[in-house]
């Protein structure tokens, strides 16, 4: 997945910008690069805090309406690749109220599922090998 996170000043309001990630910095598009950028405390694993959905939600919510549309999600993911699930489909996986958009709660739920799915040894953290194994792999309904 060629997803790039742009961290904005809005993230400072939430207090969830990890140290070392600057405003307007893009998150790397590779598993090792992404891991390195997210492992703020440099302990070699990503905790749930480091996998925080506040950053994801604020980055995707371009129009600041507290909802993530398919257009906003596709912009976050980058150009749709042939054979990849559409942004609309990806939204449908966690869209509990079936309104075609994602709320903060739905994003958090999706991120929780993703974190649990990546944490294959169930130690409460995601290491680089676990992130690599699921990096770019879309979750299915």
C-alpha positions as CSV (number, residue, x, y, z in Angstrom):
1,X,0.0,0.0,0.0
2,X,1.4,3.4,-1.0
3,X,-0.1,5.3,1.9
4,X,1.6,8.5,3.1
5,X,0.5,10.2,6.3
6,X,0.7,14.0,6.3
7,X,0.9,15.2,9.9
8,X,-0.8,18.6,10.4
9,X,-1.2,21.2,13.1
10,X,-4.5,19.7,14.0
11,X,-2.7,16.7,15.4
12,X,-1.0,18.9,18.0
13,X,-4.5,19.7,19.3
14,X,-5.0,16.0,20.0
15,X,-1.6,15.7,21.6
16,X,-0.9,12.5,19.7
17,X,2.0,13.6,17.5
18,X,4.9,11.4,18.5
19,X,8.2,13.1,19.2
20,X,10.3,13.2,16.1
21,X,7.4,13.4,13.6
22,X,7.2,16.9,12.2
23,X,4.3,18.7,10.7
24,X,3.8,18.0,7.0
25,X,6.2,15.0,7.2
26,X,5.2,12.0,5.2
27,X,5.3,8.5,6.7
28,X,7.5,6.2,4.7
29,X,5.8,3.8,2.3
30,X,7.8,0.7,3.2
31,X,7.3,-1.5,6.3
32,X,10.8,-0.8,7.8
33,X,10.5,2.9,7.1
34,X,7.0,3.1,8.6
35,X,8.0,1.0,11.6
36,X,11.0,3.3,12.2
37,X,8.8,6.4,12.0
38,X,6.2,5.0,14.4
39,X,8.5,3.4,17.0
40,X,8.8,6.6,18.9
41,X,10.3,5.2,22.0
42,X,12.8,3.0,20.0
43,X,12.0,-0.1,21.9
44,X,11.8,-2.3,18.8
45,X,8.0,-2.8,18.9
46,X,4.9,-0.8,18.2
47,X,2.5,-0.4,21.1
48,X,-1.2,0.4,20.6
49,X,-0.3,4.0,21.6
50,X,2.2,4.2,18.7
51,X,-0.4,2.7,16.4
52,X,-2.7,5.5,17.5
53,X,-5.8,6.2,15.5
54,X,-5.9,9.9,16.3
55,X,-3.0,10.4,13.9
56,X,-4.7,8.3,11.2
57,X,-8.1,10.0,11.6
58,X,-6.8,13.6,11.7
59,X,-4.5,12.9,8.7
60,X,-7.3,11.5,6.6
61,X,-10.0,14.0,7.5
62,X,-9.1,16.6,4.9
63,X,-12.3,18.6,5.2
64,X,-12.4,18.4,9.0
65,X,-16.0,17.2,9.2
66,X,-15.2,14.4,11.6
67,X,-16.0,11.8,8.9
68,X,-13.8,9.9,6.4
69,X,-15.3,9.6,2.9
70,X,-14.2,7.2,0.2
71,X,-12.5,10.2,-1.5
72,X,-10.5,11.1,1.6
73,X,-9.5,7.4,2.2
74,X,-8.4,7.0,-1.4
75,X,-6.3,10.2,-1.1
76,X,-4.7,8.7,2.0
77,X,-4.0,5.4,0.3
78,X,-2.7,6.9,-2.9
79,X,-3.7,5.9,-6.4
80,X,-5.9,2.8,-6.6
81,X,-3.8,-0.1,-7.8
82,X,-5.3,-2.7,-10.1
83,X,-6.8,-5.6,-8.2
84,X,-6.7,-3.7,-4.9
85,X,-10.0,-3.2,-2.9
86,X,-11.6,0.1,-3.5
87,X,-11.8,2.8,-0.8
88,X,-15.6,2.3,-0.7
89,X,-15.1,-1.5,0.0
90,X,-12.4,-0.8,2.6
91,X,-14.9,1.6,4.4
92,X,-17.6,-1.0,4.3
93,X,-15.4,-3.4,6.3
94,X,-15.7,-1.3,9.4
95,X,-18.7,1.0,8.6
96,X,-21.1,-0.2,11.4
97,X,-23.8,2.4,10.7
98,X,-23.7,1.7,6.9
99,X,-23.6,5.4,6.0
100,X,-20.6,5.0,3.5
101,X,-18.2,7.1,5.7
102,X,-16.1,6.4,8.7
103,X,-16.5,8.1,12.1
104,X,-13.7,8.4,14.6
105,X,-15.2,5.4,16.5
106,X,-15.3,3.3,13.3
107,X,-11.7,4.2,12.5
108,X,-10.6,3.2,16.0
109,X,-12.5,-0.1,15.7
110,X,-10.8,-0.8,12.4
111,X,-7.4,0.2,13.8
112,X,-8.0,-2.1,16.8
113,X,-8.8,-5.0,14.4
114,X,-5.8,-4.2,12.3
115,X,-3.5,-4.1,15.4
116,X,-4.9,-7.4,16.7
117,X,-4.5,-9.0,13.3
118,X,-0.9,-7.8,12.9
119,X,0.0,-8.9,16.5
120,X,0.4,-12.6,15.5
121,X,2.1,-13.6,18.7
122,X,-0.5,-11.8,20.8
123,X,2.1,-10.1,23.0
124,X,0.3,-6.7,22.8
125,X,2.9,-5.2,20.5
126,X,3.7,-5.3,16.8
127,X,7.3,-6.0,15.9
128,X,8.9,-5.3,12.5
129,X,8.4,-8.9,11.3
130,X,4.7,-8.8,12.1
131,X,4.3,-5.4,10.4
132,X,6.1,-6.7,7.3
133,X,3.9,-9.8,7.1
134,X,0.7,-7.7,7.0
135,X,2.0,-4.5,5.3
136,X,-0.1,-3.5,2.4
137,X,-2.4,-6.5,2.9
138,X,-6.0,-5.3,3.0
139,X,-8.2,-6.8,5.6
140,X,-11.3,-8.6,4.4
141,X,-14.8,-8.5,5.8
